[in-house]
């Protein structure tokens, strides 16, 4: 009887996870039927401690990437982001990195591996912001793609590959 109860409990748990996962991924993937949410404006300091507001890039396609120097998948995707920024920056694509740690390790890392897009220092505020933008499991990397009107059109938990990024950008760039 205990074994049967355990199997039923596991079955119920799997069913609830499937329902919850289906709801979540439908709500965060491009083409979802739900209304596309506007990205909340935020302001975080850059590497020179100057406040930078997301709203300054309104009108561009903004790819906000939450990352950390201690996160191997974060560091793996950054060279591709540099390439995409170089290729599509002239067409209104703007990467913005939000480091979810203190400035010192970020500066140290960027001295070895510079990037061609703004890096903001989020620390604990960055973690809260990522959660507000849809990072419900508090993972890094986490990326949000925002269209020219300020609407969130894609959320990516975990690594965003070049192929995935270009798939999302392709439709957005053709609408300009």
C-alpha positions as CSV (number, residue, x, y, z in Angstrom):
1,X,0.0,0.0,0.0
2,X,2.8,2.4,0.7
3,X,4.4,1.7,-2.6
4,X,1.1,2.3,-4.4
5,X,0.6,5.6,-2.5
6,X,4.2,6.7,-3.5
7,X,3.5,5.9,-7.2
8,X,0.3,7.8,-7.1
9,X,2.0,10.8,-5.4
10,X,4.8,10.8,-8.0
11,X,2.2,10.6,-10.8
12,X,0.3,13.6,-9.3
13,X,3.6,15.5,-8.9
14,X,4.6,14.8,-12.5
15,X,1.2,15.9,-13.7
16,X,1.3,19.2,-11.8
17,X,4.9,19.9,-13.0
18,X,3.8,19.2,-16.6
19,X,0.8,21.5,-16.3
20,X,2.8,24.2,-14.6
21,X,5.7,23.9,-17.0
22,X,3.4,24.1,-20.0
23,X,1.8,27.2,-18.6
24,X,5.1,28.8,-17.9
25,X,6.7,28.1,-21.2
26,X,3.6,29.2,-23.1
27,X,3.8,32.5,-21.3
28,X,7.4,33.2,-22.0
29,X,8.0,32.0,-25.5
30,X,7.6,34.1,-28.6
31,X,4.2,33.8,-30.2
32,X,2.4,33.2,-26.9
33,X,-1.2,34.1,-27.1
34,X,-1.1,36.1,-23.9
35,X,-0.6,39.9,-24.1
36,X,3.1,40.8,-24.5
37,X,4.2,42.5,-21.3
38,X,6.1,45.8,-21.4
39,X,9.6,45.6,-19.9
40,X,9.8,47.6,-16.7
41,X,12.2,50.5,-16.9
42,X,15.2,50.2,-14.6
43,X,18.3,52.1,-13.8
44,X,21.6,50.5,-12.8
45,X,25.2,51.8,-12.6
46,X,27.6,51.1,-15.4
47,X,31.3,50.3,-14.8
48,X,32.0,54.0,-14.3
49,X,29.3,54.2,-11.6
50,X,27.1,56.3,-13.9
51,X,23.3,55.4,-13.7
52,X,22.0,53.9,-17.0
53,X,18.3,53.6,-17.7
54,X,16.9,50.9,-19.9
55,X,14.6,53.6,-21.4
56,X,17.6,55.3,-23.2
57,X,17.6,52.4,-25.7
58,X,13.9,52.5,-26.4
59,X,13.5,52.3,-30.2
60,X,16.2,49.6,-30.4
61,X,15.9,45.9,-30.0
62,X,17.4,45.4,-26.6
63,X,18.8,42.1,-25.4
64,X,19.3,42.2,-21.7
65,X,21.6,39.4,-20.4
66,X,21.9,38.7,-16.7
67,X,25.3,37.0,-16.1
68,X,28.1,36.4,-13.6
69,X,31.9,35.9,-13.9
70,X,31.5,32.6,-12.0
71,X,29.0,31.2,-14.4
72,X,30.5,29.0,-17.2
73,X,27.4,29.1,-19.5
74,X,27.4,32.9,-19.2
75,X,31.0,33.2,-20.2
76,X,30.4,30.8,-23.1
77,X,27.6,32.9,-24.7
78,X,29.3,36.3,-24.3
79,X,31.7,36.0,-27.4
80,X,28.6,35.2,-29.6
81,X,26.9,38.3,-28.1
82,X,29.9,40.4,-29.1
83,X,29.7,39.1,-32.7
84,X,26.0,39.6,-32.9
85,X,26.3,43.2,-31.5
86,X,29.0,43.9,-34.1
87,X,26.9,42.4,-37.0
88,X,23.6,43.9,-36.1
89,X,24.3,47.0,-33.9
90,X,23.9,49.2,-37.0
91,X,20.4,47.9,-37.4
92,X,19.3,48.8,-33.9
93,X,20.3,45.8,-31.9
94,X,21.7,46.6,-28.5
95,X,23.0,44.1,-26.0
96,X,23.1,45.2,-22.3
97,X,24.8,43.0,-19.8
98,X,23.7,43.0,-16.2
99,X,26.3,41.5,-13.9
100,X,24.6,40.0,-10.8
101,X,27.7,40.5,-8.6
102,X,30.1,43.2,-7.4
103,X,32.0,45.4,-9.8
104,X,35.6,44.2,-8.9
105,X,35.3,40.7,-10.4
106,X,33.5,42.1,-13.5
107,X,36.2,44.6,-14.2
108,X,38.9,41.9,-13.8
109,X,37.1,39.6,-16.2
110,X,36.4,42.3,-18.8
111,X,40.1,43.3,-18.8
112,X,40.8,39.8,-20.1
113,X,37.7,39.5,-22.3
114,X,36.4,42.9,-23.4
115,X,32.9,43.3,-24.8
116,X,31.4,45.8,-27.2
117,X,28.2,46.5,-25.3
118,X,27.3,48.2,-22.0
119,X,27.8,46.3,-18.8
120,X,25.7,47.3,-15.8
121,X,26.4,46.3,-12.2
122,X,23.2,44.8,-10.8
123,X,24.4,42.9,-7.7
124,X,21.4,41.9,-5.5
125,X,19.2,44.5,-7.4
126,X,20.1,42.6,-10.6
127,X,18.8,39.4,-9.1
128,X,15.5,41.0,-8.1
129,X,15.2,42.7,-11.5
130,X,15.8,39.4,-13.3
131,X,13.1,37.8,-11.2
132,X,10.7,40.7,-12.0
133,X,11.4,40.2,-15.7
134,X,10.5,36.5,-15.5
135,X,13.5,34.6,-14.1
136,X,11.3,32.5,-11.8
137,X,14.0,30.0,-11.0
138,X,16.7,32.6,-10.3
139,X,19.2,31.1,-12.8
140,X,22.0,32.6,-14.8
141,X,22.4,33.2,-17.6
142,X,19.0,34.7,-18.1
143,X,18.2,36.8,-21.2
144,X,15.2,39.0,-22.1
145,X,14.7,40.3,-25.6
146,X,12.7,43.5,-25.9
147,X,11.3,44.9,-29.1
148,X,11.5,48.5,-30.3
149,X,8.2,49.3,-28.5
150,X,9.5,48.1,-25.2
151,X,7.7,44.8,-25.1
152,X,9.3,41.6,-23.9
153,X,9.2,39.1,-26.8
154,X,11.5,36.4,-25.6
155,X,12.8,35.1,-22.3
156,X,15.6,32.6,-22.1
157,X,16.4,30.6,-19.0
158,X,19.9,29.4,-19.4
159,X,22.2,29.9,-22.4
160,X,21.0,31.8,-25.4
161,X,22.7,30.3,-28.5
162,X,23.5,32.3,-31.6
163,X,20.9,30.3,-33.5
164,X,18.2,31.1,-31.0
165,X,19.1,34.8,-30.8
166,X,19.1,35.1,-34.6
167,X,15.7,33.3,-34.9
168,X,14.1,35.9,-32.6
169,X,16.0,38.8,-34.2
170,X,15.2,37.8,-37.8
171,X,11.5,38.6,-37.6
172,X,12.0,41.7,-35.6
173,X,14.6,43.2,-37.9
174,X,12.4,42.6,-41.0
175,X,9.6,44.7,-39.3
176,X,11.7,47.9,-39.1
